[in-house]
Amino acid sequence: MSKNIFVTATGTDVGKTFVSALIVKKMRELNLNCGYYKPVLSGAEIINGNLFAGDCEYVKKIAGLDGKAIDFSSYIFKPALSPHLASQIENNPIKLDKIKSDFMEKSKHNDYTVVEGAGGIVCPMDLSKEEPFLIKDIIKGLGLDVIVISSAELGSINSAVLTVEYAKQHNIDVRGIILNHYNENDNMQADNKLQIERLTGVPVIACVKTDDNDLLINEKTLVSLFN
């Protein structure tokens, strides 16, 4: 069984896939057997008659992973919508038991596994029943701690604090925060980093620039995130 970490974010298009790819790439450059799993993916395309799972394809390419990209995910939907709606349109309900089973099988082949979520930590998987099924239920069902990806730009303090507090309320351990789209010459962003750490009590473990191809993080710190 591998050691694992779940990558969530303050919202959609914040950079989960980009940062997940950098994490897996960095781990593999350290000669560590690190794999990748994305339970649910929306917005897949049909290219030349084949299903193209963009996020999984990206991580596979950047991190140099073997295998078919579509095998890195349990549920792949074509509509670029919230998973609960995409699964409803395709009549393919998202089941936690399947995700747990697939995760157990896939992680057997890794010493470390990065699990990437969909949307933010409250992203809905199924709202058809009285009890909502959200991404946080996948996190808890897999028994994982999380890294939160946040933009470094204006508004990031509010969204980062709300995400971390929601995780804490649901007994999810936040191991660190990574700021994406970081501009080291922007005084506001430097202050955002300080205030996010102060208000959440969680360390900002890395700051990633828009076009970075490497994750600047200490090896010991990176490996310690996985449990």
Sequence and secondary structure as in RCSB ss.txt:
>XXXX:A:sequence
MSKNIFVTATGTDVGKTFVSALIVKKMRELNLNCGYYKPVLSGAEIINGNLFAGDCEYVKKIAGLDGKAIDFSSY
IFKPALSPHLASQIENNPIKLDKIKSDFMEKSKHNDYTVVEGAGGIVCPMDLSKEEPFLIKDIIKGLGLDVIVIS
SAELGSINSAVLTVEYAKQHNIDVRGIILNHYNENDNMQADNKLQIERLTGVPVIACVKTDDNDLLINEKTLVSL
FN
>XXXX:A:secstr
  EEEEEEESSTTSSHHHHHHHHHHHHHHTT  EEEEEEEEE  EEETTEEE HHHHHHHHHHT  S GGGGEEE
EESS S HHHHHHHTT    HHHHHHHHHHHHTT SEEEEE SSSTT EEE SSSS EEHHHHHHHHT  EEEEE
E STTHHHHHHHHHHHHHHTT  EEEEEEES  TT HHHHHHHHHHHHHH   EEEE  TT SS    HHHHHHT
  
